[in-house]
Amino acid sequence: MEVKIVEDVKNIECDVLVINKFEKKQTDCDFVNKFLPEEFTGKNKETILINTLGQKLAKNILVVGFGEEKKLTNNTIRENTAIAIKKCGEIKAKKVAICYSTEINYGGPAVIGAKTSDYRFDKYKTKKDFHIEELYLSNVDNNLVNKAKIIANSLDLSRNLANEPAAYATPTKLAQISQNIEGIETQVYDYKKIEEMGMGAFLAVAKGSIEPPKFIHMKYVPQNPKKRIAIIGKGLCFDSGGLDLKPANSMLTMRDDMSGSAIVIGVMKAIAQLKPDVEVHGIIAACENMPGAGAYKPGDILTAMNGKTIEVDNTDAEGRLTLADALCYACNLKVDEVFDIATLTGACMVALGTVASGIMGNNEELIEKIIETGKTTGEKFWQLPMWQEYRDNMDSDIADMKNTGTRYGGASAAGMFLKEFVNDEVKWVHLDIAGTAFLEKPQGEYYSKGSTACGLKTLIKYITE
């Protein structure tokens, strides 16, 4: 979809012109007001399609209800635009124009909603899915639209990577993509260097696969940064469960276990173009968890980068092991804040479903900032507890800790495990996107089946604003 800004979309020949209607108010189009049925009141997410019968340059006008004007937000605009684009796709409209009458500058959220709704992963289909070709906007802020286009393109990149089969999105491929982001300095460490750095937890997970591990460090450094941030993405390019093998059905979508790393790559691509006055480090410990001849075993003792020892209770609790060394590495960079984003626990999915991501950390103010930022981007985060009892369940008789606890409170236990590898002086937030990163069926106004890149919009907004 190509987004174009024009002087007046009403002067554009198009398949559909999309306008809005508030409850208890007429639209700004007399033609539409004349033909709107009384039962169409303009309730939020209500739509009606009117054929202009050649009386307008637009073949059809799609009216979208925005609800009460005083309750209008960017979320309203983004979600309703997504609904409108979906309707336009159903009638195979190739050229769509949008003209909203609002006090909010609608260009940015409209672009995000439109491009997210139009997204399909059809790379491997011989017959491609239908896509809208052109989207026209007028009376919008060009800068906000351009920023939205950057974010939308980063969303596409992250979603594509997480939707790709594991045979394509290998650790080596992620490293190559990271190195090709213009404006980002990227260092990739191989097996030998990872071993020299003492990343025993990360390497243990990688040893069962023929695919070599890659530790990726992307860096954006502006002049005189106001603060320094590290974002870590879980990079399990495929998770078989290791020797504690997953059931076959549970492996079908395990290509998505690198969703966190895909999001970090997307964020770094956007950061390079948006150029905030914040130093940002993108970190990925990329590998596969496979049951090959060199696979780590239940009962093994691993030593992480900070010297702490871990008894392997279950090889399918591997993501936290890779993140443990990545967290140590990030803290050694002397950054102010560290975020990790990971498809970490099935327990979080059980608790929160596919609607909200879990959030934990060691700084309440930072956690609250992310939750509030998520409210403006349409991404929901729910704080889960981090109490000592969850950590006590991971005590080991022969090491500093086990990598799992009991079957209960698994998301919080994983958070407490990660906390062991974060320096106390660093503000840290953990985002568990196990339920929200990848959908088995379409959800809401614009998420299609597959990858969502949930968390990307929130992290970009937090870093850039």
Buried (B, 14 or more C-beta within 10 A) or exposed (E): BEBBBEEEBBEBEBBBBBBBBBBEBEBBBEBBEEBBEEEBBBEBBBBBBBEBEEEBBBBBBBBBBBBBBEEBBBBBBBBBBBBBBBBBBEEEBBBBBBBBBBEEBBBBBBBBBBBBBBBBBEEEEEEEEBEBEBBBBBBBBEEBBBBBBBBBBBBBBBBBBBBBEBEBBBBBBBBBBBBEBEEBEBEBBEBEEBBEBBBBBBBBBBBBBEBBBBBBBBBBEEEEBEEBBBBBBBBBBBBBBBBBBBEEEBBEBBBBBBBBBBBBBBBBBBBBBBEBEBBBBBBBBBBBBBBBEEBBEBEBBBBBBBEBBBBBBBBBBBBBBBBBBBBBBBBBBEBBBBBBBBBBBBBBBEBBEBEBBBBBBBEEEBBEBBBEBBBBBBBBBBBBEBEEEBBEBBEBEEBBBBBBBEEEBBBBBBBBBBBBBBBEEBBBBBBBBBBBBBBEEEBEBBBBBBBBBBBBBBBBBBBBE
